[in-house]
Amino acid sequence: MRKNFFLLFSLISFYSFSQKTQNEFSAKYPLGNEVFKKELSQALNVDNIKGNGKDTCYVRFVVERDGSLSNIIAEGKNNSFNKEAERALMKLNPKWTPGSINNVLVRSRFKVPLYIDFGK
């Protein structure tokens, strides 16, 4: 039976542990959030994901001061979805533009929700 799927992404959630100031800038994907969501969904190989119905996975990661990603961890009930989400995020090539506070580069945490519907 062929898997029909539909991936939806919510906006990227940025965790901030301090008040925003005028000189605070979040890390960002160089081609924009919409391109990030599109490239991440294209990098996912749905054939590697086992399951049925609808499922959710949350991918957390840190954008380092040099724009690289670290601490990539996917959390959800479906282990195959978690592993594939981590693999897909590691596969994306462009470095991010790091965040900054008062012109000092800082590490930034992100949490990206991923949704999949295997359908009929």
Buried (B, 14 or more C-beta within 10 A) or exposed (E): EEBEBEBEBEEBEBEEEEEEEEEBBBBBBEEEEEEBBEBBBEBBEBEEBEBEEEBBBBBBBBBBBEBEBEEBBBEBEBEBBBBBBBBBBEEBEEBBBBBBEEEEBBEBBBBBBBBBBBEE
